[in-house]
Every structure is written in C-alpha cells, then in structure tokens.
Amino acid sequence: MSIEIENTLIPKVRLENLSIKDMTFEKNEDAIIRENGVLFMEKKFTNDNCAPLIKSIICYNLMPQNKQPLFITLYINSIGGDLNSCFNLIDIIKKSRIPVHTFGLGSICSAGACLFMAGEKGHRYLSENCEVMTHQYWCGTRGKEHELEAANKRFKIIKEKSLKHYIKCTGKSAAYVKKNLLPASDVWMTPKQAVKHGIADKIIDIY
C-alpha cells in the first residue's frame, strides 16, 4: 500500500495493489502511518526528538526498492529548538534517496522553518493557516575571556552555516536573506510571503 499527494493535506491511498486486509483497519494507526512513509515533527528540536525521525528515514532508504514509499511525507509543527539537532536531521533528509515532502502546519518557527525549507523543491507545502517565523541564530554564554572567544568562534560558524542553508533552500542571495529573512528582529510571515521568499512552494487551501 502506498500513498500519493496532489496538493492536499491528507494523503490519499492509491487503490492499486490493495488487499482486502489493507482496507479493514486490522493494522493499528501507527503501522499504517509508518508503512506509508508519514513522519511528524511536533516537538522542540533536541537530539532525542530528532533521532527517531533520522532512524525512520534511514530505515526507509534501506528497504528493498519495491517496499519503499515513493516519497516520505514529513508534517512539521514546531516552535524551534537546538539548531545543531535540526541540521543533523536536515543532513539526512538532503541525502535521502527517497524524496522528502514537507508540510507546514500550525507554526513553523526558527529551526522548524529551517527543517521545512529543506524539503524536496516543488513539494514544500504550507497550510493557509500556518504561520512562519525566521530569525537570526541566538545563544547565551558566560565564562573567562578565552571561553568567550571560543564561544564567539562557534557562533560565527553556526551563523555562516545557517546563512548558507537559507541561500541554498530559497534560491535567494545572501543580501536578500540577511535583509528579508535574517534581520535584527524576528520575521513573522504569512504562507504567501513564505512562498515569495522561497521558503515554501505551494499553499494548501483549507476553506
């Protein structure tokens, strides 16, 4: 059993090769979702919260080709969290042999927006009710002079990594990203604005 999505929020089961058992809901909901390549990120970004998604994507890629989903569907509703944990997941998504389609619901903020825009180009969908927020990387630290210098070096590395990600995923220039997506203040935007900025590809009408 596999699913296909035609600019809709809920996956549609393809009818070919369905058995009677597939239609009787003898399997639990988690098994049905897992078999169809559907994943969810609805938590803050930490190593522990990202690890199950990373393992699932790797498992899908290790399946025999005739058992693999045509694509992986990743639903995202997250306020953000640790950026390095997010990039851990992004690296796996970008190198997955199976395309990962991303769906933004509720709020995708900070690291949530970074993950969303990493989806397969042309298949990054936002619900019309979704709100999007991007901002500069931020952190806090304390310590002796040499410790602050080391922290500042790390901050610059993460800042450049984040900027590169925005440029690659949106197709915009560094100047455009800094001005419109990573200025001094948080940037809240509608789905239409997110499409304009290259973060998303399509908006799903709800009403």
N, CA, C and O of each residue as an XYZ file, in Angstrom:
828
protein
N       0.844     -1.185      0.000
C       0.000      0.000      0.000
C       0.882      1.239      0.000
O       1.849      1.309      0.759
N       0.566      2.204     -0.831
C       1.324      3.447     -0.864
C       0.371      4.602     -1.071
O      -0.793      4.407     -1.422
N       0.875      5.820     -0.850
C       0.013      6.988     -0.923
C       0.524      7.965     -1.951
O       1.689      7.924     -2.346
N      -0.348      8.833     -2.374
C       0.066      9.909     -3.259
C      -0.590     11.197     -2.776
O      -1.666     11.171     -2.178
N       0.057     12.308     -3.037
C      -0.472     13.599     -2.603
C      -0.580     14.519     -3.797
O       0.386     14.702     -4.538
N      -1.740     15.093     -3.983
C      -1.957     16.030     -5.071
C      -2.358     17.372     -4.470
O      -3.521     17.772     -4.530
N      -1.380     18.059     -3.892
C      -1.615     19.363     -3.270
C      -2.776     19.314     -2.286
O      -3.629     20.201     -2.266
N      -2.794     18.265     -1.470
C      -3.807     18.132     -0.437
C      -3.114     17.844      0.877
O      -1.973     17.382      0.890
N      -3.790     18.112      1.984
C      -3.160     17.980      3.282
C      -3.124     16.537      3.772
O      -2.144     16.106      4.380
N      -4.188     15.798      3.507
C      -4.280     14.415      3.961
C      -3.883     13.482      2.820
O      -4.454     13.577      1.733
N      -2.919     12.584      3.034
C      -2.518     11.657      1.969
C      -3.690     10.815      1.482
O      -4.580     10.462      2.255
N      -3.676     10.501      0.197
C      -4.696      9.641     -0.394
C      -4.075      8.288     -0.722
O      -3.017      8.219     -1.347
N      -4.735      7.216     -0.297
C      -4.231      5.880     -0.573
C      -4.453      5.540     -2.040
O      -5.552      5.725     -2.562
N      -3.422      5.048     -2.700
C      -3.576      4.598     -4.084
C      -4.221      3.217     -4.070
O      -3.823      2.353     -3.289
N      -5.203      3.009     -4.921
C      -6.019      1.802     -4.846
C      -5.366      0.568     -5.452
O      -5.736     -0.551     -5.097
N      -4.401      0.740     -6.359
C      -3.825     -0.442     -6.957
C      -3.033     -1.230     -5.913
O      -2.405     -0.660     -5.021
N      -3.080     -2.535     -6.048
C      -2.337     -3.462     -5.188
C      -2.807     -3.470     -3.735
O      -2.093     -3.948     -2.853
N      -4.004     -2.945     -3.484
C      -4.544     -3.010     -2.136
C      -5.203     -4.366     -1.905
O      -5.947     -4.858     -2.753
N      -4.925     -4.956     -0.762
C      -5.586     -6.206     -0.413
C      -6.796     -5.903      0.457
O      -6.946     -4.788      0.958
N      -7.659     -6.899      0.635
C      -8.822     -6.720      1.498
C      -8.377     -6.376      2.912
O      -9.012     -5.570      3.593
N      -7.273     -6.997      3.353
C      -6.782     -6.742      4.702
C      -6.391     -5.282      4.882
O      -6.583     -4.703      5.951
N      -5.836     -4.690      3.813
C      -5.432     -3.287      3.906
C      -6.621     -2.366      4.150
O      -6.460     -1.280      4.707
N      -7.813     -2.790      3.739
C      -8.988     -1.933      3.823
C      -9.812     -2.180      5.087
O     -10.830     -1.520      5.295
N      -9.383     -3.128      5.940
C     -10.209     -3.486      7.097
C      -9.684     -2.898      8.401
O     -10.243     -3.157      9.466
N      -8.616     -2.109      8.326
C      -8.040     -1.474      9.510
C      -7.648     -2.491     10.580
O      -7.752     -2.218     11.776
N      -7.190     -3.678     10.133
C      -6.690     -4.650     11.099
C      -5.352     -4.189     11.676
O      -4.972     -4.604     12.771
N      -4.655     -3.351     10.958
C      -3.388     -2.809     11.459
C      -3.681     -1.577     12.309
O      -4.660     -0.872     12.067
N      -2.832     -1.317     13.306
C      -3.040     -0.112     14.109
C      -2.593      1.119     13.326
O      -1.908      1.006     12.310
N      -2.986      2.285     13.807
C      -2.747      3.523     13.053
C      -1.256      3.813     12.886
O      -0.837      4.337     11.854
N      -0.456      3.474     13.899
C       0.982      3.726     13.789
C       1.598      2.902     12.661
O       2.464      3.392     11.936
N       1.160      1.666     12.512
C       1.689      0.805     11.455
C       1.295      1.327     10.077
O       2.110      1.321      9.154
N       0.056      1.775      9.935
C      -0.404      2.320      8.657
C       0.386      3.563      8.281
O       0.828      3.711      7.142
N       0.559      4.452      9.247
C       1.319      5.687      9.000
C       2.758      5.366      8.634
O       3.296      5.923      7.677
N       3.380      4.476      9.386
C       4.787      4.122      9.166
C       4.987      3.477      7.796
O       5.938      3.808      7.088
N       4.108      2.571      7.426
C       4.241      1.868      6.149
C       4.095      2.808      4.962
O       4.621      2.535      3.883
N       3.392      3.900      5.153
C       3.168      4.841      4.065
C       4.160      6.000      4.061
O       3.987      6.966      3.319
N       5.185      5.904      4.878
C       6.246      6.903      4.845
C       5.850      8.248      5.413
O       6.345      9.279      4.957
N       4.964      8.262      6.404
C       4.499      9.517      7.011
C       5.187      9.714      8.358
O       5.151      8.833      9.218
N       5.816     10.877      8.533
C       6.525     11.210      9.765
C       6.032     12.548     10.314
O       5.446     13.351      9.587
N       6.275     12.775     11.596
C       5.818     14.003     12.246
C       6.943     14.628     13.074
O       7.675     13.923     13.769
N       7.073     15.955     12.995
C       7.948     16.698     13.896
C       7.083     17.759     14.566
O       6.802     18.807     13.984
N       6.667     17.473     15.794
C       5.769     18.362     16.528
C       6.328     18.720     17.902
O       5.590     19.057     18.828
N       7.652     18.638     18.003
C       8.303     18.909     19.279
C       9.415     19.934     19.087
O       9.707     20.352     17.967
N      10.033     20.332     20.207
C      11.209     21.183     20.120
C      12.372     20.357     19.577
O      12.429     19.142     19.767
N      13.277     21.021     18.913
C      14.407     20.319     18.316
C      15.471     20.029     19.379
O      16.112     20.935     19.911
N      15.634     18.756     19.663
C      16.704     18.251     20.513
C      17.237     16.995     19.838
O      16.604     16.468     18.922
N      18.381     16.516     20.275
C      18.916     15.282     19.705
C      17.947     14.124     19.917
O      17.737     13.309     19.018
N      17.357     14.055     21.110
C      16.438     12.956     21.415
C      15.186     13.008     20.545
O      14.683     11.965     20.128
N      14.679     14.205     20.267
C      13.458     14.325     19.471
C      13.701     14.129     17.978
O      12.799     13.711     17.253
N      14.911     14.428     17.517
C      15.227     14.270     16.097
C      15.668     12.847     15.749
O      15.507     12.403     14.612
N      16.224     12.137     16.728
C      16.770     10.802     16.468
C      15.753      9.824     15.866
O      16.108      9.108     14.930
N      14.499      9.755     16.357
C      13.542      8.810     15.756
C      13.261      9.107     14.285
O      13.084      8.180     13.494
N      13.218     10.382     13.909
C      12.980     10.740     12.513
C      14.176     10.342     11.648
O      14.006      9.842     10.536
N      15.365     10.562     12.156
C      16.580     10.187     11.422
C      16.607      8.686     11.184
O      16.899      8.229     10.079
N      16.301      7.923     12.225
C      16.288      6.460     12.102
C      15.236      5.993     11.103
O      15.484      5.079     10.316
N      14.069      6.615     11.135
C      12.993      6.225     10.213
C      13.383      6.478      8.762
O      13.158      5.628      7.901
N      13.966      7.643      8.487
C      14.364      7.966      7.112
C      15.445      7.008      6.629
O      15.420      6.572      5.479
N      16.392      6.681      7.498
C      17.433      5.717      7.119
C      16.818      4.350      6.862
O      17.190      3.672      5.904
N      15.885      3.941      7.706
C      15.220      2.641      7.519
C      14.478      2.582      6.186
O      14.547      1.569      5.489
N      13.771      3.650      5.822
C      13.080      3.675      4.532
C      14.067      3.508      3.384
O      13.776      2.818      2.407
N      15.233      4.137      3.500
C      16.239      4.045      2.442
C      16.874      2.662      2.366
O      17.381      2.270      1.315
N      16.850      1.919      3.472
C      17.435      0.581      3.492
C      16.457     -0.498      3.040
O      16.858     -1.639      2.813
N      15.190     -0.151      2.910
C      14.192     -1.128      2.461
C      14.449     -1.552      1.017
O      15.024     -0.785      0.245
N      14.031     -2.763      0.641
C      14.068     -3.129     -0.779
C      13.278     -2.102     -1.585
O      12.273     -1.583     -1.099
N      13.704     -1.808     -2.780
C      13.106     -0.720     -3.545
C      11.611     -0.906     -3.750
O      10.863      0.072     -3.763
N      11.165     -2.146     -3.909
C       9.732     -2.381     -4.137
C       8.900     -2.219     -2.866
O       7.671     -2.249     -2.921
N       9.564     -2.050     -1.729
C       8.860     -1.837     -0.466
C       8.936     -0.381     -0.008
O       8.215      0.024      0.904
N       9.803      0.398     -0.637
C       9.983      1.787     -0.232
C       8.775      2.648     -0.621
O       8.146      2.401     -1.650
N       8.451      3.653      0.195
C       7.435      4.621     -0.242
C       7.991      5.439     -1.408
O       9.203      5.616     -1.526
N       7.101      5.937     -2.266
C       7.554      6.766     -3.380
C       8.205      8.039     -2.872
O       9.129      8.567     -3.491
N       7.719      8.526     -1.744
C       8.297      9.698     -1.100
C       7.953      9.642      0.380
O       7.038      8.926      0.786
N       8.680     10.390      1.172
C       8.418     10.486      2.602
C       7.673     11.791      2.860
O       8.066     12.847      2.365
N       6.608     11.713      3.628
C       5.813     12.888      3.972
C       6.134     13.301      5.399
O       5.914     12.533      6.336
N       6.651     14.509      5.568
C       7.030     14.995      6.897
C       6.162     16.189      7.284
O       6.263     17.259      6.684
N       5.306     15.998      8.291
C       4.477     17.071      8.818
C       5.245     17.795      9.924
O       5.792     17.155     10.822
N       5.285     19.120      9.861
C       6.057     19.913     10.815
C       5.168     20.942     11.492
O       4.463     21.699     10.824
N       5.201     20.969     12.809
C       4.527     21.987     13.620
C       5.404     22.189     14.846
O       5.225     21.510     15.856
N       6.346     23.113     14.766
C       7.342     23.242     15.824
C       7.763     24.696     16.012
O       7.876     25.460     15.053
N       7.991     25.054     17.269
C       8.440     26.409     17.573
C       9.952     26.547     17.449
O      10.482     27.649     17.591
N      10.654     25.451     17.186
C      12.098     25.513     17.004
C      12.847     24.742     18.069
O      12.337     23.766     18.621
N      14.067     25.186     18.356
C      14.886     24.490     19.342
C      16.356     24.546     18.963
O      16.826     25.533     18.398
N      17.071     23.483     19.279
C      18.515     23.439     19.042
C      18.815     23.313     17.544
O      18.380     22.362     16.894
N      19.551     24.266     17.013
C      19.801     24.314     15.566
C      20.689     23.177     15.101
O      20.497     22.664     13.999
N      21.660     22.767     15.914
C      22.532     21.671     15.503
C      21.778     20.350     15.422
O      22.062     19.525     14.553
N      20.829     20.146     16.315
C      19.976     18.955     16.226
C      19.165     18.992     14.936
O      18.960     17.966     14.287
N      18.709     20.182     14.577
C      17.952     20.347     13.342
C      18.814     20.014     12.127
O      18.360     19.318     11.218
N      20.041     20.500     12.103
C      20.926     20.228     10.969
C      21.297     18.752     10.886
O      21.550     18.239      9.796
N      21.332     18.081     11.996
C      21.541     16.639     11.999
C      20.466     15.947     11.158
O      20.757     15.064     10.351
N      19.216     16.372     11.369
C      18.086     15.825     10.614
C      18.098     16.305      9.166
O      17.816     15.530      8.252
N      18.421     17.572      8.957
C      18.468     18.128      7.602
C      19.479     17.376      6.732
O      19.204     17.098      5.565
N      20.643     17.047      7.291
C      21.664     16.327      6.531
C      21.131     15.001      6.000
O      21.398     14.629      4.857
N      20.376     14.292      6.838
C      19.813     13.005      6.422
C      18.742     13.202      5.359
O      18.678     12.437      4.397
N      17.907     14.213      5.521
C      16.864     14.499      4.538
C      17.471     14.822      3.177
O      17.008     14.330      2.148
N      18.501     15.645      3.180
C      19.115     16.072      1.924
C      19.806     14.921      1.188
O      19.890     14.938     -0.040
N      20.293     13.941      1.914
C      20.989     12.821      1.276
C      20.109     11.589      1.116
O      20.563     10.558      0.620
N      18.850     11.692      1.536
C      17.926     10.572      1.365
C      17.685     10.311     -0.120
O      17.443     11.241     -0.888
N      17.753      9.054     -0.515
C      17.454      8.694     -1.909
C      15.959      8.791     -2.191
O      15.543      8.886     -3.345
N      15.159      8.766     -1.134
C      13.712      8.932     -1.261
C      13.389     10.395     -0.993
O      13.762     10.912      0.061
N      12.713     11.078     -1.905
C      12.396     12.496     -1.684
C      11.571     12.697     -0.418
O      10.707     11.884     -0.092
N      11.845     13.783      0.285
C      11.089     14.120      1.491
C      10.242     15.354      1.209
O      10.770     16.439      0.962
N       8.919     15.179      1.249
C       7.979     16.280      1.049
C       7.611     16.846      2.418
O       7.254     16.094      3.325
N       7.698     18.160      2.569
C       7.417     18.771      3.868
C       6.087     19.517      3.862
O       5.719     20.158      2.878
N       5.380     19.419      4.974
C       4.088     20.080      5.170
C       4.151     20.909      6.443
O       4.389     20.368      7.523
N       3.941     22.214      6.329
C       3.939     23.100      7.478
C       2.530     23.309      8.003
O       1.632     23.696      7.255
N       2.338     23.050      9.302
C       1.040     23.206      9.958
C       1.220     24.020     11.224
O       2.301     24.016     11.811
N       0.180     24.718     11.655
C       0.262     25.450     12.914
C       1.299     26.551     12.848
O       1.062     27.609     12.264
N       2.452     26.298     13.452
C       3.569     27.234     13.429
C       4.852     26.496     13.059
O       5.145     25.436     13.612
N       5.608     27.053     12.133
C       6.963     26.558     11.889
C       7.898     27.737     12.109
O       7.970     28.662     11.300
N       8.608     27.678     13.223
C       9.411     28.811     13.654
C      10.873     28.407     13.829
O      11.175     27.283     14.229
N      11.769     29.336     13.526
C      13.187     29.149     13.806
C      13.686     27.844     13.160
O      13.657     27.715     11.936
N      14.137     26.894     13.960
C      14.620     25.624     13.422
C      13.521     24.876     12.671
O      13.806     24.110     11.750
N      12.258     25.098     13.065
C      11.143     24.471     12.350
C      11.069     24.933     10.917
O      10.783     24.142     10.018
N      11.330     26.229     10.692
C      11.350     26.768      9.331
C      12.555     26.252      8.561
O      12.463     25.978      7.364
N      13.688     26.121      9.249
C      14.891     25.573      8.599
C      14.641     24.162      8.094
O      15.024     23.817      6.977
N      13.993     23.345      8.925
C      13.686     21.975      8.519
C      12.706     21.965      7.361
O      12.893     21.229      6.393
N      11.657     22.779      7.454
C      10.632     22.799      6.422
C      11.217     23.110      5.050
O      10.921     22.417      4.076
N      12.046     24.147      4.966
C      12.573     24.564      3.666
C      13.564     23.567      3.083
O      13.929     23.661      1.911
N      14.002     22.607      3.902
C      14.934     21.586      3.422
C      14.243     20.488      2.622
O      14.908     19.612      2.067
N      12.921     20.527      2.559
C      12.183     19.503      1.814
C      12.449     19.573      0.317
O      13.071     20.516     -0.172
N      11.974     18.574     -0.395
C      12.154     18.482     -1.847
C      11.584     19.723     -2.527
O      10.427     20.080     -2.305
N      12.383     20.371     -3.342
C      11.921     21.560     -4.062
C      10.693     21.208     -4.910
O      10.669     20.193     -5.607
N       9.691     22.060     -4.833
C       8.430     21.811     -5.527
C       7.425     21.084     -4.669
O       6.251     20.992     -5.030
N       7.867     20.562     -3.527
C       6.982     19.790     -2.642
C       7.129     20.253     -1.196
O       7.223     19.438     -0.278
N       7.149     21.556     -1.008
C       7.161     22.146      0.333
C       5.839     22.890      0.492
O       5.670     23.997     -0.019
N       4.911     22.269      1.206
C       3.534     22.750      1.269
C       3.242     23.414      2.613
O       3.655     22.930      3.666
N       2.522     24.532      2.553
C       2.057     25.208      3.765
C       0.544     25.229      3.793
O      -0.099     25.548      2.793
N      -0.025     24.889      4.937
C      -1.447     25.129      5.141
C      -1.684     26.631      5.153
O      -0.834     27.389      5.620
N      -2.823     27.067      4.647
C      -3.106     28.505      4.634
C      -3.219     29.075      6.048
O      -3.175     30.291      6.230
N      -3.365     28.201      7.052
C      -3.439     28.648      8.442
C      -2.088     28.633      9.149
O      -1.999     29.000     10.321
N      -1.058     28.220      8.462
C       0.253     28.103      9.089
C       0.934     29.466      9.187
O       0.845     30.276      8.265
N       1.615     29.717     10.305
C       2.426     30.911     10.433
C       3.904     30.509     10.428
O       4.282     29.456     10.943
N       4.717     31.367      9.838
C       6.137     31.066      9.662
C       6.965     32.171     10.316
O       6.657     33.355     10.180
N       8.016     31.769     11.027
C       8.898     32.751     11.637
C      10.358     32.365     11.438
O      10.762     31.235     11.713
N      11.140     33.327     10.953
C      12.579     33.133     10.822
C      13.292     34.211     11.628
O      12.755     35.298     11.838
N      14.491     33.905     12.071
C      15.273     34.910     12.799
C      16.741     34.502     12.817
O      17.103     33.386     12.444
N      17.564     35.426     13.255
C      18.978     35.151     13.392
C      19.208     34.117     14.500
O      18.429     34.003     15.446
N      20.306     33.368     14.347
C      20.702     32.435     15.410
C      21.030     33.222     16.672
O      21.669     34.273     16.612
N      20.586     32.700     17.818
C      20.903     33.378     19.066
C      21.361     32.361     20.103
O      20.970     31.194     20.072
N      22.195     32.833     21.018
C      22.676     31.976     22.096
C      23.169     32.864     23.225
O      23.339     34.070     23.045
N      23.395     32.280     24.364
C      23.944     32.994     25.504
C      25.081     32.198     26.107
O      25.053     30.967     26.087
N      26.080     32.879     26.642
C      27.209     32.177     27.248
C      27.849     33.050     28.308
O      27.574     34.248     28.389
N      28.695     32.453     29.113
C      29.436     33.179     30.133
C      30.732     32.437     30.402
O      30.847     31.247     30.110
N      31.685     33.127     30.947
C      32.950     32.468     31.259
C      34.107     33.437     31.199
O      33.917     34.652     31.136
N      35.308     32.888     31.219
C      36.519     33.701     31.136
C      36.728     34.170     29.695
O      36.037     33.741     28.772
N      37.704     35.065     29.538
C      37.928     35.670     28.230
C      38.156     34.636     27.137
O      37.577     34.739     26.056
N      38.990     33.644     27.408
C      39.287     32.651     26.374
C      38.069     31.792     26.058
O      37.917     31.317     24.933
N      37.200     31.591     27.048
C      35.979     30.825     26.824
C      34.988     31.610     25.964
O      34.305     31.042     25.112
N      34.918     32.909     26.197
C      34.046     33.750     25.389
C      34.543     33.841     23.953
O      33.742     33.876     23.019
N      35.855     33.878     23.773
C      36.420     33.913     22.425
C      36.091     32.622     21.672
O      35.749     32.655     20.490
N      36.197     31.498     22.361
C      35.865     30.212     21.742
C      34.379     30.159     21.384
O      34.009     29.677     20.313
N      33.530     30.658     22.289
C      32.088     30.673     22.036
C      31.756     31.568     20.853
O      30.875     31.252     20.054
N      32.461     32.682     20.745
C      32.227     33.605     19.633
C      32.603     32.964     18.297
O      31.925     33.170     17.290
N      33.696     32.181     18.297
C      34.089     31.472     17.080
C      33.010     30.472     16.666
O      32.672     30.363     15.487
N      32.479     29.752     17.639
C      31.409     28.790     17.346
C      30.171     29.508     16.826
O      29.517     29.036     15.896
N      29.854     30.642     17.423
C      28.700     31.431     16.988
C      28.835     31.814     15.517
O      27.868     31.718     14.762
N      30.025     32.247     15.106
C      30.243     32.645     13.719
C      30.094     31.463     12.766
O      29.563     31.610     11.665
N      30.568     30.283     13.194
C      30.445     29.081     12.357
C      28.978     28.745     12.130
O      28.566     28.478     11.001
N      28.187     28.759     13.205
C      26.761     28.432     13.092
C      26.029     29.490     12.279
O      25.128     29.171     11.504
N      26.416     30.747     12.456
C      25.795     31.839     11.702
C      26.007     31.648     10.202
O      25.069     31.803      9.419
N      27.230     31.313      9.798
C      27.526     31.113      8.378
C      26.832     29.868      7.836
O      26.371     29.853      6.695
N      26.761     28.826      8.659
C      26.078     27.602      8.248
C      24.596     27.860      8.014
O      24.013     27.370      7.048
N      24.001     28.630      8.904
C      22.589     28.966      8.776
C      22.328     29.809      7.532
O      21.366     29.560      6.807
N      23.169     30.793      7.284
C      23.011     31.656      6.106
C      23.123     30.842      4.823
O      22.336     31.031      3.896
N      24.095     29.942      4.767
C      24.269     29.088      3.588
C      23.026     28.241      3.335
O      22.603     28.065      2.193
N      22.448     27.722      4.412
C      21.240     26.893      4.288
C      20.093     27.697      3.691
O      19.397     27.215      2.797
N      19.891     28.913      4.176
C      18.828     29.765      3.652
C      19.051     30.070      2.170
O      18.112     30.036      1.375
N      20.288     30.366      1.810
C      20.596     30.693      0.415
C      20.303     29.498     -0.495
O      19.684     29.651     -1.548
N      20.752     28.312     -0.084
C      20.569     27.111     -0.902
C      19.098     26.723     -1.040
O      18.655     26.317     -2.115
N      18.344     26.851      0.055
C      16.950     26.391      0.047
C      15.984     27.391     -0.572
O      14.960     26.997     -1.130
N      16.295     28.679     -0.481
C      15.381     29.689     -1.030
C      15.762     30.138     -2.433
O      14.920     30.646     -3.174
N      17.026     29.953     -2.800
C      17.487     30.437     -4.094
C      17.722     31.937     -4.116
O      17.895     32.527     -5.182
N      17.728     32.556     -2.936
C      17.931     33.992     -2.836
C      19.403     34.294     -2.534
O      20.156     33.417     -2.109
N      19.795     35.550     -2.763
C      21.174     35.966     -2.498
C      21.395     36.161     -1.003
O      20.442     36.245     -0.228
N      22.660     36.233     -0.609
C      22.993     36.471      0.798
C      22.422     37.798      1.269
O      21.900     37.895      2.380
N      22.519     38.812      0.435
C      21.999     40.136      0.796
C      20.489     40.079      1.004
O      19.972     40.683      1.943
N      19.779     39.362      0.139
C      18.323     39.239      0.242
C      17.947     38.525      1.541
O      17.046     38.957      2.259
N      18.645     37.432      1.831
C      18.336     36.654      3.032
C      18.574     37.489      4.284
O      17.738     37.505      5.187
N      19.704     38.177      4.344
C      20.016     38.989      5.517
C      18.996     40.104      5.725
O      18.643     40.426      6.859
N      18.531     40.684      4.641
C      17.587     41.802      4.734
C      16.171     41.337      5.055
O      15.496     41.942      5.887
N      15.716     40.272      4.406
C      14.312     39.894      4.477
C      14.002     38.732      5.417
O      12.888     38.637      5.932
N      14.970     37.848      5.645
C      14.700     36.648      6.434
C      15.505     36.559      7.722
O      15.075     35.914      8.678
N      16.665     37.199      7.754
C      17.507     37.140      8.947
C      17.963     38.539      9.393
O      19.154     38.757      9.615
N      17.034     39.476      9.523
C      17.394     40.814     10.016
C      17.532     40.798     11.536
O      17.573     39.732     12.151
N      17.603     41.968     12.126
C      17.805     42.054     13.577
C      16.611     41.530     14.370
O      16.784     40.959     15.447
N      15.401     41.722     13.845
C      14.194     41.301     14.554
C      13.625     40.021     13.952
O      13.927     39.665     12.813
N      12.794     39.336     14.739
C      12.081     38.159     14.230
C      11.235     38.552     13.029
O      10.684     39.652     12.985
N      11.132     37.650     12.054
C      10.322     37.897     10.855
C       9.151     36.913     10.843
O       9.328     35.717     10.608
N       7.962     37.436     11.099
C       6.744     36.624     11.017
C       6.127     36.829      9.644
O       6.066     37.954      9.148
N       5.670     35.750      9.032
C       5.141     35.879      7.676
C       3.967     34.944      7.433
O       3.807     33.919      8.097
N       3.159     35.328      6.469
C       2.046     34.504      6.021
C       2.566     33.457      5.040
O       3.693     33.573      4.558
N       1.761     32.437      4.737
C       2.179     31.466      3.722
C       2.508     32.110      2.380
O       3.466     31.704      1.722
N       1.726     33.108      1.963
C       2.005     33.772      0.687
C       3.372     34.445      0.713
O       4.112     34.399     -0.270
N       3.701     35.066      1.831
C       5.003     35.704      1.949
C       6.125     34.662      1.969
O       7.205     34.894      1.426
N       5.863     33.522      2.595
C       6.867     32.455      2.635
C       7.160     31.923      1.228
O       8.307     31.622      0.896
N       6.112     31.811      0.409
C       6.312     31.399     -0.985
C       7.126     32.454     -1.731
O       8.043     32.119     -2.481
N       6.793     33.719     -1.527
C       7.520     34.815     -2.173
C       9.009     34.776     -1.822
O       9.857     35.040     -2.674
N       9.323     34.447     -0.574
C      10.711     34.436     -0.122
C      11.440     33.139     -0.468
O      12.626     33.004     -0.166
N      10.750     32.181     -1.097
C      11.402     30.945     -1.497
C      11.483     29.885     -0.425
O      12.167     28.876     -0.598
N      10.786     30.102      0.698
C      10.793     29.115      1.773
C       9.856     27.953      1.461
O      10.162     26.801      1.769
N       8.716     28.259      0.849
C       7.704     27.264      0.505
C       7.408     27.303     -0.991
O       7.769     28.255     -1.685
N       6.747     26.254     -1.476
C       6.417     26.165     -2.896
C       4.923     26.330     -3.155
O       4.522     26.967     -4.129
N       4.101     25.751     -2.276
C       2.648     25.743     -2.539
C       1.887     25.959     -1.255
O       2.352     25.598     -0.174
N       0.717     26.549     -1.380
C      -0.182     26.763     -0.257
C      -1.397     25.862     -0.429
O      -1.976     25.781     -1.513
N      -1.774     25.192      0.641
C      -2.946     24.309      0.600
C      -4.146     25.044      1.164
O      -4.152     25.446      2.328
N      -5.162     25.217      0.328
C      -6.397     25.866      0.771
C      -7.135     24.950      1.746
O      -7.267     23.748      1.514
N      -7.604     25.535      2.826
C      -8.322     24.760      3.839
C      -9.821     24.974      3.730
O     -10.595     24.032      3.901
N     -10.245     26.210      3.446
C     -11.675     26.518      3.441
C     -12.218     26.589      2.023
O     -13.408     26.839      1.830
